[in-house]
């Protein structure tokens, strides 16, 4: 542990106290001094000199050389705040972060009796794949690292550094996991504390880890599974339907698990990565054993630590910087603890929603374990649960608060009244209560507004009436919707302007043959969107997404959002300052639709329903899976590494034949 | 201003007698006068640009604007980093493969 801390903090503390560059109190007069003595004063020196100055913010400066690592590379005054840039060259931080995080893997529990021989194939394959990423996502890396060069030459040290560092990661992981793989699944909760996004890279530690496990799965079990065969089929469609374009997505809060480019090579890279990661999940599922007590303890510790370090980061600028670096956050954490735009937890989580789901999951898991007699209440559980509950409250995720309240009440009722109800009845009663509540809330809206609200919202954001202002467009669109004359709006007035998704949904909403008692799917989606306050976001998604026929059925490929973000021309009906924001679909189902199309959605739904219907030795844990799936419907959690890992864990809890409670 | 003077003197040398640095502002017609007694100093900015200054006053002006006599860009960080990581990886590989051979030799 001491070695890890030394490796981590040494570059930030290291300085020559004899040199001519000493740190000064930061104010208007010393800004010039810091700007001309760059790469000489360490963050430690600056902090010691300016401990009481609350107007300082430390921020990472990636585009600095290795010689400036941990040192001040500039100071700028923005309004009343002095922004101190600290050099953190991505090539060097990649090396340090790998050593640090592999070192933390070393601290997990090992089992002496069970060892696995890891394949050495990963030592060649993984460094090659991840070095290839730097060519395939050239635009991203050009902006991140001054050493980056896509040139293939012996003097391109940058590429050798990447290759060697990934190679070193494979060696470390092979050594560490051979006795620890059996317990590894129980440490998944820590992915919410140690986010694992490499500084200046579009790569996440867990993606690296699961691709390694994926390679081992393939070398141990071969390629011949139904998943790999169907994935091959999907890959063929993804590659043949690929539209090579020059678009670039700066990855924003999705850094680490998103394709930043829209080239054939980046498509190949992400197809490889997604396939290997899923194989890695399967490998971990088969080789690991779930230990409920250990898992629960890790959940409680992680939940508490996320809140604790989040709080520290909000009150201390130094912690804010080190949280980003040590835990591998996608973005710097929030500097205030009050809810700003519902994003209190930014940093530890890409979205407050996904962290809300995590906190809700912990509480539900704890309640289930308690009622299933899998854990005894310990006195230190209460403060930890209180911190977690506070974190949930701060996440502003009403859907999670509502769903866990409902689930917990039903579990308590079932246990206290000693009702012998099956899991199916329990699930049915949860669904019925939700529908009843939805009907009650929905009763205050007119049916027409409920059923077509989503299409109306999507039309407002579409590029209709190109020669008219947004205001005139709104009046015209509203008039056609009030008259119920969608045919004229879409086919005569704006025949080519709407996205293919919007046009097809209108066709489904206004069918030629009306089947009595058969609910219209657009009406259901529209009603749901109004009830859970997703009309605007889902409306924007429908307006923006215009898939071709092949994309409708097979999608755009794993973690490829470029066609969704840039292909369809839209005119968003939003205030000026919001127009440049990142508009994600706000539903993991929509994300899945973009990536894998309708066939992907049907396959996933079929497998999930089959798993839930199947008798399991852990029936109660099905509630956890349902809780997560319901909440994923209204969030983009499928885009975040740790949320995907949590979903994998929920599936494993249900599917595993045996879980240990010792 | 005291610390600014220290920084200037670190880069440009001690101020000649009678010369006090005063910011000339943004006057486009301002011309720096060469000082024959001043030994030319090369200054660099963060992007590696280079400028030769011929008077203490001129040097002070550029240093105040963020230039420095220390050239940082000549340092080949990627090369240094590569050789450091390469040496480390060699040691780790030797350990790994010798260990691997021992462990699985009899299996």
Interface residues (C-beta under 8 A of the other chain):
Chain A: X20 X21 X24 X29 X30 X32 X33 X35 X36 X37 X38 X39 X40 X65 X66 X67 X68 X73 X74 X89 X91 X92 X95 X117 X120 X147 X157 X158 X160 X161 X164 X165 X167 X168 X171 X172 X174 X175
Chain B: X1 X3 X4 X7 X10 X11 X46 X63 X64 X65 X66 X67 X68 X70 X72 X73 X75 X76 X77 X78 X79 X80 X81 X82 X85 X86 X88 X89 X92 X93 X96 X99 X100 X104
